[in-house]
Amino acid sequence: MIYRNAILPDVESIHRLVYDYAQDGLMLARSRNQLYETIRDMIVAEEDGHIVGVGGLHVVWDAIAEIRTLAVAKSATRKHIGSEIVLRLIADGRKLGIETFFTLTYQPEFFSSLGFREVTKDKLPQKIWKECIDCPKFPNCDEIAMILMNKK
């Protein structure tokens, strides 16, 4: 398994991964436009020349970042690819000085296993909600907010 920064030719593969889960209601859809705009935020897992996992680290504000766009191909689940992607994103964030990582998810058990804890959405800074206005679920978000504080 190769883990690397995403590049522009990966967008179609990433879009297919995300689309499959979005169709099942397991994550929010991301348009190709959103993927192109955030390609520098993402890392991918590649196996035999195919993208089998993706995740993004989006810096929101001073020392806070979101883990997002996390998807693993259904054929590649249970191989710890998602965990490895999240751990790599956290390591990258720590190098930048990120102290708090958060995610909005439908998979709280997965993130709990990595040390995240569930919080009410009002515990997150208002700055994170700027993109929510464009979400089809706004203002009735049913995702679960979770945070991980940097260990000092």
Secondary structure, 3 states (H helix, E strand, C coil): CEEEECCHHHHHHHHHHHHHHHHCCCCCCCCHHHHHHCHHHEEEEEECCEEEEEEEEEEEECCEEEEEEEEECHHHCCCCHHHHHHHHHHHHHHHHCCCEEEEEECCHHHHHCCCCEEECHHHCCHHHHHHHHHCCCCCCCCCEEEEEECCC
